[in-house]
Amino acid sequence: MKMILALAIAAATAAPTLADDLRDLARALGEIMASEAACELKLDPEAIRKLIRTKVPADDLRFMKDVDNQVVLFPGRLEDMTDAVKAAHCEQMGRLAVTLQILREG
């Protein structure tokens, strides 16, 4: 009985972690895509499709809404960045794009 209770608790606490990870991925992906031109990133649409296919459950109704929110809202923040803040932002967006394997080769 204790084993079943422990498994139930583990399952209940793991679900929010996965949901949080997906929200973080959606926000990061949207922010990277919104920064593509300003940061001179060359993103690979097929690599983005692959990332979504492999990381996002097909029935996740919020993922693209979270991505779209960043794509629509973030460019206004980019315009207000100082050169130093933009440099830091673009550096991290490039690093994230490499980590997520969504940069176009070449």
N, C-alpha and C positions, 0 to 999 in steps of 0.2 A: 504494500500500500504506500509506504514511504517513497518507494522508487517511482510509482505512478505520479504521486504528488510532485516530486522533484522534476520529473519530465514535463508535467503540465506547467509548472512555474517557469522552467527554461523556455518552453515554447511560447508562453505568454510574453516573456521579456524579450525574446528574439524578434518577434513580429514588429514591434515599434522600431527596432534597430534597422531592419530591412527597409521599412517605410521611410525612416529618416535618411538612410543612405540614398534611396531613390530620389528624395526631395533635394538632397545635396547635389546629386549627380545632375538632376534637371536644372537646378539653378546655375551650377558651374557650366554646363553645356550651353545654356542660354546666354550666359555672360561671355563665354568664349566666342560664340557666334556673333553676339552684338559688338564685340571688340575686333572682329576680323579685319575690317578695313582700317580702323584707327591704329591698330597694332601691327598692321601689315602681315597678318597671318594668312596662310593659304590652306584652308581647310578642305578636306577630302570628303565629299558627300557620301561616297560609298562606305568609307570608314565610319562615318557618323551613323549610317544605316546599320552597319554591323554592330557598332557599340549598342545601339538601341535594341537590336534583335537579341543580343547576348545578355544584356543587363536588365532590360525592362520587361516585366511580365506583359503579355499581350492584353490582359484585361485591366491594366493600370490606366484609369480614366484621368488621373491628375497630372501624369508626367508631362505631357505636351503642353498642358495649360501652364505649368510652372516654367517650362522652357520658353513658351511664347511670352509670358509676363516679363521675363528677363530681356528677351530680344526687343520687345516694345519699349520697356521702361528704362533700360540701362543706357542707351545712347545719350540721353539727357544728362546723366551723371558723367559720362565721358567728356562732354563739352565743358563741364565745370571744373575738371581736374587741372591742377597745376602741372607743369612739365615734369616735376619730380614725382608727383603722384601717378601721373600717366605712365612714366617710365617704370615705376614699380608694378603698376597694374599690368602693363603689357608684358613685362618679364614673367610675372606669375601666370598670366593667361597662356603664354607660349609654353611654359613648363607644364602646365596642366594639359594642354593640347598634346604635347609629346607623351605624357603619362597615359592619357586616354587613347593614344595612337590614332588621332584624327587629323594630323597634319598631312597635307599632300606632299608626296615625295618629289624631290627635284627642285 
